[in-house]
Amino acid sequence: MDNIYLFVLVILMALAVSDLVVGVSNDAVNFLNSALGSKAAPRYVILLVASAGILLGSIFSSGMMEVARRGVFFPENFYFHEMMMIFLAVMFTDVILLDMFNTFGLPTSTTVSLVFELLGSAVAVALVKIWNAGGSMAELPIYINSGKALGIISGILTSVIVAFITGTVVMYVTRVIFSFHYQKSFRYIGPLWCGIALTAISYFAIFKGMKDTSIMPHELMAWMNAHTGLMMVYCFIGWTILMGLIHYLFKINILKLTVLAGTLSLALAFAGNDLVNFIGVFVAGFDS
């Protein structure tokens, strides 16, 4: 019997590798589109920056792994073989689904896919358990973490709305400042604008991306959380001065540097948040 579960674990690992291939091909456009579209740097430079972001994000990823382990159901209420079948069904479905979307050129969210695949598989197994035990549908909440699942789903929907509103406002302000004859005003506003953008990137990459990771010492994170406002002021001043020096002394287009920094940050966020979508189920099966 142990050999069967070892074979299932090997299948999960193979599916995780396949899922990583199809998943990255689906999501790579999210963090490469801006840099490639604006020709901020040669293609190999953009790919190197994105690769560095993925590597850092993989190292600092942590909390999202719990989504696969116990995010949408209560594993303690399932037998071991039921858990392994849930994980196996999720991985098969995820690879087929993402590959199908890639084939037809349709956008999809790997996080949404993972959450609903876990939810659907757990509900199916729970219904079979309830049916075999002669129970009723009222017992389903015993197996399904409905509160957490609804929280994840509502968070995904909220992120779409926030992204739309934020993108609209930032794009409008950017176009007002830099559209048409921007060369004259850019000498004064450019370093300030890039300083704001890089400060925002630093905040989300460092203070949010590294939060709750095992790499950062707890004392350091506690100190950074207690002095976040002051550190953001220092970051803004430092980035603005640095961008001004690069712009005035070296005559380098600092907007391209800002786009590359955004690419690094997006790749870091992709790996830190979405990596669990590809390997989280396998890791959960291995832990089980």
N, C-alpha and C positions, 0 to 999 in steps of 0.2 A: 504493500500500500504506500509506503514511503517513497518507493521508486516512482510511483504514479505522480505524486505531488512534486517530486524533483523534476520530472518531465514537464509538468505544467509550468513550473518556475522557469525552465529553459525556454519554453514557448513564450512566456511573458517577456523574457529578456529579448528574444528575437523580435517580438512585436513592438517592444519599446524602441528598439533601434529603427525599425521601419517607421514607427510613429514619429520619431525624431526627424527622419528624413522628410516625410510628407508634411509634417508640422512646420518645420523651418522654411520649406519652400512656400508654404501658405502665408507665414507671418513675416518673412524677410522683407517683403515690400513695405511693411509698416515702418521699419526704421531705416530703410535704404532709399525710399522714394524721394524724400526731400533733398538729400545730398546728391543723388544721381540726377534728379530732375534739374537742379540748379547748377550742376557741374561745379560743385564747391571744390573739388579736387579730382585728380586722376582716379580712375576706378579702383586701382590696386590700393591706393591710400584709403579710400572710403571703406573698402572691404577689411583692411587691416584695423581701422578704427572700430568698425562694427564687431570684428572678431574679439578685440580687446574688451569691448563692452559685454559681449556674451560671456567671456571667460570670467570677468569680475562679477557679473550677475549670477553666474552659476556658483561661485564661491560664497556669495553673500545670501543666496536664497535660503529660506527657512520656513516661515510660517505657513505658506501656501501648501506645503506638503501635507498638512493636517486635513486638507479638503479631501484628499484621496483616502486617508485613513479612517476618518470618522466625521467628515464634514456633512454628509447628507443622510447617514444612517448610523445606527448603534451597533457596532460590530460585536459587542458582547452578547447580543441576543441572537446571533447566528452561529451555526456550527462551522467548524473549520473548513469542511469540504464545500459548504455553501459560500463561504467567503471567497475561496479560490475560484469557484465557478463565476461569481460576480465579477471578480477581477479579470478573468479570462474573457468573459462576454464583453466587458467594457473595452478591453484592448483590441479585440477583433473588430468591434463596431467602430472604434475611433479611427483605426487605420483605413477601413473601407470608406467611412464617411469623408475623412479628409482627402483621401485620394480621389474620391468621386468629385468633390468640390473643386479640387485642383484641376482635374481633367476637363471639367466644363468651365473653368475660369470664374467660379463663383466665390465671392468672399464669405468667410465664416469666422467665428470666434472659437478658438480652441478651448477657452475657459468654459464657454457656454456648452460646447460639445461634451466636455468631461463631466460637468455638473449634471447634465441631464442624462448622460449615459449611466453614470453611477446611480442616479435617482431611479431611472427606469429599471435597471437590473435589480436593484435592491427591492423595489416595489414588486417586481415579478416573483422573486424568490420568497418574499414575505407573504404574498398572496397564496403561493403554493403551500407554505408552511401552515398558514391559517386554514386553508381548505382541507389539508390532510388531518389537522387537529380538530376539525369540525367547529372552528370558531367563526367569528363574524368580522366584517370590515371595520368595525369599531376598534379592533385590536391592532390595526395598521400603525397608529402612532407609537406603538411599543417598539417597532422596528425602524421606523423612518424618523429622522431628525427634521421634522417639518419646519420648525422655527429657524434652524440654521440654513436649511435649503431655501426657504423664502427670503431670508436675509441676504444670501448670496445672489439670488435672482434679482431682488430689488436693487442690490448694489450695482449689478451689471446694467440694469435699465437706467438707474440714476446716472451712471458714468456716461452713458450715451447722451443724455440731456446736458450734463455738465460740459462734456467735450464739445457739443454743438454750440452752446452759448459762449463758452470761453474762446473757442476758435473763431467765432464770428466777431467778437469784440476785439480780440488781438489783431485779427486780419484787418479790420476796419481802421484801427488806430495806426497800424503799420502802413497801410496804403495812404492814409492821410499825410503821414510824415514823409514817406520815402517815394511816393509816386511822382512821376514826371521830373521836374528839375530839382532833384534832391542833392546834387553834388555840393552845392553851396552850404546848405543847412547840415549836411552829413558831417562836415568838419567839426561841428560843435555838438550835434545831437548824437552822432554815430557811436562814439565811445560810451556815452551815457546809456544809450539804448542797449548796446551789447553788454554793458555792465549789469543792467537789469536782467537781461535774458540769462546771462551766465550765473547770476546770483540765484535765479529761480531754478536753473538746472542743478546747481550745487545743492540747493535745499532738498530737492526731491531725490537726487542721487545719493547724497550722503546721509541726511537726517531721516529720510523715509526709506531709502533703499537698504541702508545698513541697520535699520531698527530691528531689534530682537534677533540679531544674528550672533552666532557663537564666536565669530572671528573678532568682533569688537569687545574689549573688556567692558564689563557692566559698569564699572566706576566711570570710565570715560564717556559712555553713552549717557549716564545720569548727569554728568557735568555738562555735556553738550545740550541735553534737553533743558537744563536749568538756565543756560546762557544762549539759547537759540537766537533770540532777538539781537543780542550784541554781536554774535558771530555773523549774522546776516548783514549787519551794518558794515562790519569789517570786510566781509566778502564783496559787498557792493563797491566799497571804496577801492579795495585792491584790484578787482576786476576792471573797474572803470579806468584807473590809472594805467594798468597794464595794457588795456586795449588802446588807450590814447597814445602810449609810447610806441606800440607796434604800428599804429596808423600813421603817426607823424614822423617817426624816425626811420622805419623800415618800409613805409609805403605799401603795406600789405593790406589786402581787403579783409577787414576784421569781420565782415558779415559772413564770409566763407568759413572763418574760424568758428564763429558762433553756430553755423549749420553743422559743422563737424562735431562740435561739442554736443549739440542736440542729438546727433546720430549716435554718439557714444552713450549718452544718457538713455535714449530709447532702446538701444541694444541691451544695456544693463537692466533696464526695467523688464524687457522681454524675457531675458534669461532668468531673472529673479522671480518673476511672476508666472510665466508660461512654461518654464522648464518642468514644473510639476505635472503639467498636462501630458507630457510625453513619458516621463520616467516615474512619476508619483505612484501610479498603480502598480508597476513592477516592484518598487521599493516597499510598498505596503504589503504586497504578496510575499516578498522576501522576509520582511519583519514577521509576518504571520507564520 
